[in-house]
Amino acid sequence: MKNTKRMISTIYESLHAKDLDELEDVYKNWASDYDNDVINLAGYVGHLITSDLLLKYLNNAEAKVLDAGCGTGLVGEVLFKNNFHNIEGVDFSQEMLDIAKQKQIYKSLKLVDLTKKLDYEDDFFDAVICAGTFTCGHVGPEALYEMVRITKEGGLICFTVRKQEWEASPYIRIINDIEKTDSWIKLEHNTCDYNVKEGVSCQLCLYQVN
Ligand SMILES: C[S@@+](CC[C@H](N)C(=O)[O-])C[C@H]1O[C@@H](n2cnc3c(N)ncnc32)[C@H](O)[C@@H]1O
């Protein structure tokens, strides 16, 4: 990113919700430096904690996994190294997807807006993983309804929510709402480090779809 002196957290916190053009521009200009900046400058571990948690419960390497908001493919890299090769990545930034494609780890990659109805049948994926995408000005908790719809019975949904977003948006209400309708059950929910070098934490959640 051009102004790497700005802390990455400050950049996220200044993003205005619903300003998709601004967000698209951020990732368009950032894609080629993203991996280095988030890992080395911010100490981002969102991709590692979500992958580790999902892999603790997902035993079948043939499982069809959706990496929602895959970006440059940091999650896909971890899953691929662990012999999970049936991974579809979706993101709304073509430039981020282009970097992910170069890594040759995804079965397919698609340009998708996660705030809209998703073009997948019901009960399609064995697991959905979403790291770093429930964050300031990105995707809100309403997207969880679609993730539940496209996940098979017994399938897993693993995601992070950045601390500020967890507090600012109705995550608790929507998560409880899904639970009340018996659409999923909680397997794990923890507060975790997220951008370690910037002192930012997140909620790390794993649910099983009924
Ligand atoms: C912080 S990055 C996380 C990327 C990756 N999952 C990781 O762990 O490095 C957030 C990603 O969400 C994507 N994104 C933001 N809003 C989106 C939307 N409405 N639909 C799909 N992807 C979106 C961005 O393009 C970006 O690639």
The ligand as an SDF file (V2000), in Angstrom:
LIG
                    3D

 27 29  0  0  0  0  0  0  0  0999 V2000
   -8.8210   -8.0910    5.0340 C   0  0  0  0  0  0  0  0  0  0  0  0
   -9.0830   -8.8840    3.5080 S   0  0  0  0  0  0  0  0  0  0  0  0
   -9.0580  -10.5910    4.0170 C   0  0  0  0  0  0  0  0  0  0  0  0
   -8.6510  -11.4710    2.8930 C   0  0  0  0  0  0  0  0  0  0  0  0
   -8.3130  -12.9040    3.2940 C   0  0  0  0  0  0  0  0  0  0  0  0
   -9.4770  -13.6400    3.7100 N   0  0  0  0  0  0  0  0  0  0  0  0
   -7.2380  -12.9350    4.3570 C   0  0  0  0  0  0  0  0  0  0  0  0
   -7.4560  -13.5370    5.4260 O   0  0  0  0  0  0  0  0  0  0  0  0
   -6.1610  -12.3760    4.0960 O   0  0  0  0  0  0  0  0  0  0  0  0
  -10.8080   -8.6220    3.2210 C   0  0  0  0  0  0  0  0  0  0  0  0
  -11.2690   -9.1050    1.8530 C   0  0  0  0  0  0  0  0  0  0  0  0
  -12.6910   -8.9540    1.7840 O   0  0  0  0  0  0  0  0  0  0  0  0
  -13.0150   -8.5780    0.4690 C   0  0  0  0  0  0  0  0  0  0  0  0
  -14.3520   -7.9800    0.4870 N   0  0  0  0  0  0  0  0  0  0  0  0
  -14.7270   -6.8210    1.0450 C   0  0  0  0  0  0  0  0  0  0  0  0
  -16.0290   -6.6180    0.8640 N   0  0  0  0  0  0  0  0  0  0  0  0
  -16.4900   -7.6770    0.1540 C   0  0  0  0  0  0  0  0  0  0  0  0
  -17.7640   -8.0430   -0.3510 C   0  0  0  0  0  0  0  0  0  0  0  0
  -18.8410   -7.2760   -0.1700 N   0  0  0  0  0  0  0  0  0  0  0  0
  -17.8720   -9.2200   -1.0020 N   0  0  0  0  0  0  0  0  0  0  0  0
  -16.7830  -10.0150   -1.1990 C   0  0  0  0  0  0  0  0  0  0  0  0
  -15.5630   -9.7230   -0.7450 N   0  0  0  0  0  0  0  0  0  0  0  0
  -15.4200   -8.5630   -0.0760 C   0  0  0  0  0  0  0  0  0  0  0  0
  -11.9100   -7.6320    0.0590 C   0  0  0  0  0  0  0  0  0  0  0  0
  -11.8340   -7.4700   -1.3290 O   0  0  0  0  0  0  0  0  0  0  0  0
  -10.6930   -8.3120    0.6860 C   0  0  0  0  0  0  0  0  0  0  0  0
  -10.0720   -9.1900   -0.2180 O   0  0  0  0  0  0  0  0  0  0  0  0
  1  2  1  0
  2  3  1  0
  2 10  1  0
  3  4  1  0
  4  5  1  0
  5  6  1  0
  5  7  1  0
  7  8  2  0
  7  9  1  0
 10 11  1  0
 11 12  1  0
 11 26  1  0
 12 13  1  0
 13 14  1  0
 13 24  1  0
 14 15  1  0
 14 23  1  0
 15 16  2  0
 16 17  1  0
 17 18  1  0
 17 23  2  0
 18 19  1  0
 18 20  2  0
 20 21  1  0
 21 22  2  0
 22 23  1  0
 24 25  1  0
 24 26  1  0
 26 27  1  0
M  CHG  2   2   1   9  -1
M  END
$$$$
